Amino acid sequence: MPLLLFGLRTGPMLLVMGLIFFFSHQTGDTLHLPSIPGIDKIGHMAIYGLLAVTVLWFLGSVKKQVEPIGAALKTVLFCVIYGISDEWHQSFIPGRMVGGYDVLADLAGSVLVAAIWLRSQTFRACLEAWYVTIALKLRGWNGNKSCKESGV
């Protein structure tokens, strides 16, 4: 069962990373975005914000060893490094361009989520409560508590 619970922490993060890789691997003529200025940067911010949530969820498994500010900094650093590697990956895909502004949008999305996570005790508690609820349901527990009721 511990391996399953480890997968519960890493699975969402790996899924989001896989989605980013999948979309980055599409050729330039495959992706059709609306012709709204900056829509691609908003997409970068959103997906890297989601990646930051999943990294923070993962770091919840080592929360006794990582202070909140350390977890936020590690999350942002991880997201930026993944964003840089994603841009490098795109450099090999026909019709795709490498962009520094894309990495800045990745940074902005991850910083925004990390800042909200640092400032909001409720957000941190909800992330942990979701994990606990899912883990307990996998073990067969059928309780139904909200973020605030769980006392996490």
C-alpha beads as a LAMMPS data file, in Angstrom:
LAMMPS data file: protein, C-alpha beads

152 atoms
151 bonds

1 atom types
1 bond types

-500.0 500.0 xlo xhi
-500.0 500.0 ylo yhi
-500.0 500.0 zlo zhi

Masses

1 110.0

Atoms # bond

1 1 1 0.000 0.000 0.000
2 1 1 2.792 2.575 0.649
3 1 1 3.798 2.316 -3.028
4 1 1 0.212 3.131 -4.006
5 1 1 0.226 6.156 -1.707
6 1 1 3.570 7.296 -3.142
7 1 1 1.947 7.061 -6.584
8 1 1 -0.917 9.148 -5.246
9 1 1 1.594 11.908 -4.495
10 1 1 3.633 11.574 -7.688
11 1 1 0.889 10.583 -10.135
12 1 1 -0.718 14.010 -10.600
13 1 1 2.680 15.681 -11.010
14 1 1 3.798 13.136 -13.606
15 1 1 0.462 13.438 -15.409
16 1 1 0.775 17.229 -15.745
17 1 1 4.407 16.891 -16.838
18 1 1 3.302 14.343 -19.432
19 1 1 0.591 16.681 -20.731
20 1 1 3.108 19.497 -21.075
21 1 1 5.484 17.186 -22.926
22 1 1 2.686 15.920 -25.198
23 1 1 1.581 19.411 -26.234
24 1 1 5.184 20.549 -26.640
25 1 1 5.816 17.635 -28.953
26 1 1 3.108 18.716 -31.412
27 1 1 4.393 20.299 -34.604
28 1 1 3.740 23.991 -35.154
29 1 1 0.975 23.403 -37.691
30 1 1 -0.896 20.998 -35.367
31 1 1 -1.729 23.437 -32.570
32 1 1 -4.470 25.909 -33.388
33 1 1 -4.885 28.561 -30.719
34 1 1 -7.468 31.335 -30.866
35 1 1 -6.089 34.549 -32.341
36 1 1 -6.212 36.382 -29.017
37 1 1 -3.007 38.261 -28.187
38 1 1 -1.131 36.558 -25.355
39 1 1 -3.365 33.490 -25.196
40 1 1 -0.339 31.203 -25.381
41 1 1 1.234 32.945 -22.377
42 1 1 -1.990 32.547 -20.396
43 1 1 -1.904 28.855 -21.293
44 1 1 1.695 28.616 -20.085
45 1 1 0.779 30.340 -16.816
46 1 1 -2.214 28.064 -16.283
47 1 1 -0.478 24.748 -16.968
48 1 1 2.608 25.672 -14.943
49 1 1 0.350 26.902 -12.139
50 1 1 -1.276 23.462 -12.209
51 1 1 2.168 21.851 -12.227
52 1 1 3.048 23.943 -9.162
53 1 1 -0.061 22.671 -7.350
54 1 1 0.935 19.078 -8.069
55 1 1 4.540 19.681 -6.983
56 1 1 3.289 21.216 -3.725
57 1 1 1.011 18.176 -3.312
58 1 1 4.061 15.934 -3.824
59 1 1 6.132 17.938 -1.341
60 1 1 3.366 17.414 1.199
61 1 1 4.754 13.903 1.600
62 1 1 7.971 15.370 2.970
63 1 1 6.388 18.349 4.735
64 1 1 8.040 17.534 8.043
65 1 1 11.404 17.992 6.361
66 1 1 10.559 21.041 4.229
67 1 1 9.511 24.407 5.634
68 1 1 6.726 26.208 3.730
69 1 1 9.072 28.792 2.207
70 1 1 11.460 26.015 1.204
71 1 1 8.624 24.053 -0.395
72 1 1 7.506 27.149 -2.326
73 1 1 11.039 27.888 -3.547
74 1 1 11.640 24.254 -4.528
75 1 1 8.330 24.226 -6.391
76 1 1 9.132 27.372 -8.379
77 1 1 12.656 26.140 -9.127
78 1 1 11.337 22.758 -10.289
79 1 1 8.715 24.391 -12.535
80 1 1 11.239 26.790 -14.084
81 1 1 13.743 24.014 -14.755
82 1 1 10.987 21.929 -16.326
83 1 1 9.905 24.964 -18.367
84 1 1 13.456 25.491 -19.646
85 1 1 13.752 21.808 -20.531
86 1 1 10.381 22.043 -22.277
87 1 1 11.593 24.957 -24.415
88 1 1 14.763 23.016 -25.262
89 1 1 12.582 20.030 -26.226
90 1 1 10.503 22.294 -28.491
91 1 1 13.643 23.404 -30.318
92 1 1 13.726 19.961 -31.948
93 1 1 10.081 20.030 -33.090
94 1 1 9.343 21.340 -36.613
95 1 1 7.414 24.612 -36.634
96 1 1 7.950 25.296 -32.920
97 1 1 9.960 28.182 -31.558
98 1 1 11.870 28.551 -28.334
99 1 1 10.790 31.591 -26.353
100 1 1 12.141 33.259 -23.268
101 1 1 8.743 34.831 -22.686
102 1 1 7.266 31.350 -22.464
103 1 1 9.649 30.559 -19.597
104 1 1 8.700 33.855 -17.934
105 1 1 5.025 32.880 -18.240
106 1 1 5.873 29.468 -16.722
107 1 1 7.650 31.278 -13.891
108 1 1 4.704 33.620 -13.364
109 1 1 2.222 30.743 -13.108
110 1 1 4.327 28.816 -10.629
111 1 1 5.153 31.907 -8.531
112 1 1 1.476 32.876 -8.383
113 1 1 0.434 29.451 -7.097
114 1 1 3.366 29.252 -4.664
115 1 1 2.524 32.718 -3.293
116 1 1 -1.130 31.802 -2.813
117 1 1 -0.066 28.538 -1.170
118 1 1 2.274 30.415 1.208
119 1 1 -0.298 33.031 2.158
120 1 1 -3.325 30.744 2.462
121 1 1 -3.463 28.267 5.295
122 1 1 -6.794 27.085 3.856
123 1 1 -5.228 26.265 0.475
124 1 1 -2.469 24.251 2.173
125 1 1 -5.003 22.478 4.382
126 1 1 -7.226 21.675 1.408
127 1 1 -4.368 20.142 -0.571
128 1 1 -3.513 17.907 2.368
129 1 1 -7.168 17.110 3.120
130 1 1 -7.729 16.031 -0.496
131 1 1 -4.747 13.718 -0.243
132 1 1 -5.883 12.265 3.078
133 1 1 -9.441 11.756 1.788
134 1 1 -8.268 9.997 -1.373
135 1 1 -5.764 7.864 0.553
136 1 1 -8.391 6.839 3.091
137 1 1 -10.925 6.027 0.368
138 1 1 -8.325 3.828 -1.298
139 1 1 -7.976 2.028 2.024
140 1 1 -11.749 1.561 2.239
141 1 1 -12.752 4.424 4.570
142 1 1 -16.011 6.114 3.548
143 1 1 -15.917 9.311 5.592
144 1 1 -16.927 12.547 3.971
145 1 1 -15.128 15.528 5.470
146 1 1 -14.481 18.898 3.931
147 1 1 -11.148 20.748 4.061
148 1 1 -12.085 22.555 7.277
149 1 1 -13.663 19.525 8.969
150 1 1 -10.609 17.343 8.440
151 1 1 -8.500 19.498 10.754
152 1 1 -5.408 18.979 8.635

Bonds

1 1 1 2
2 1 2 3
3 1 3 4
4 1 4 5
5 1 5 6
6 1 6 7
7 1 7 8
8 1 8 9
9 1 9 10
10 1 10 11
11 1 11 12
12 1 12 13
13 1 13 14
14 1 14 15
15 1 15 16
16 1 16 17
17 1 17 18
18 1 18 19
19 1 19 20
20 1 20 21
21 1 21 22
22 1 22 23
23 1 23 24
24 1 24 25
25 1 25 26
26 1 26 27
27 1 27 28
28 1 28 29
29 1 29 30
30 1 30 31
31 1 31 32
32 1 32 33
33 1 33 34
34 1 34 35
35 1 35 36
36 1 36 37
37 1 37 38
38 1 38 39
39 1 39 40
40 1 40 41
41 1 41 42
42 1 42 43
43 1 43 44
44 1 44 45
45 1 45 46
46 1 46 47
47 1 47 48
48 1 48 49
49 1 49 50
50 1 50 51
51 1 51 52
52 1 52 53
53 1 53 54
54 1 54 55
55 1 55 56
56 1 56 57
57 1 57 58
58 1 58 59
59 1 59 60
60 1 60 61
61 1 61 62
62 1 62 63
63 1 63 64
64 1 64 65
65 1 65 66
66 1 66 67
67 1 67 68
68 1 68 69
69 1 69 70
70 1 70 71
71 1 71 72
72 1 72 73
73 1 73 74
74 1 74 75
75 1 75 76
76 1 76 77
77 1 77 78
78 1 78 79
79 1 79 80
80 1 80 81
81 1 81 82
82 1 82 83
83 1 83 84
84 1 84 85
85 1 85 86
86 1 86 87
87 1 87 88
88 1 88 89
89 1 89 90
90 1 90 91
91 1 91 92
92 1 92 93
93 1 93 94
94 1 94 95
95 1 95 96
96 1 96 97
97 1 97 98
98 1 98 99
99 1 99 100
100 1 100 101
101 1 101 102
102 1 102 103
103 1 103 104
104 1 104 105
105 1 105 106
106 1 106 107
107 1 107 108
108 1 108 109
109 1 109 110
110 1 110 111
111 1 111 112
112 1 112 113
113 1 113 114
114 1 114 115
115 1 115 116
116 1 116 117
117 1 117 118
118 1 118 119
119 1 119 120
120 1 120 121
121 1 121 122
122 1 122 123
123 1 123 124
124 1 124 125
125 1 125 126
126 1 126 127
127 1 127 128
128 1 128 129
129 1 129 130
130 1 130 131
131 1 131 132
132 1 132 133
133 1 133 134
134 1 134 135
135 1 135 136
136 1 136 137
137 1 137 138
138 1 138 139
139 1 139 140
140 1 140 141
141 1 141 142
142 1 142 143
143 1 143 144
144 1 144 145
145 1 145 146
146 1 146 147
147 1 147 148
148 1 148 149
149 1 149 150
150 1 150 151
151 1 151 152
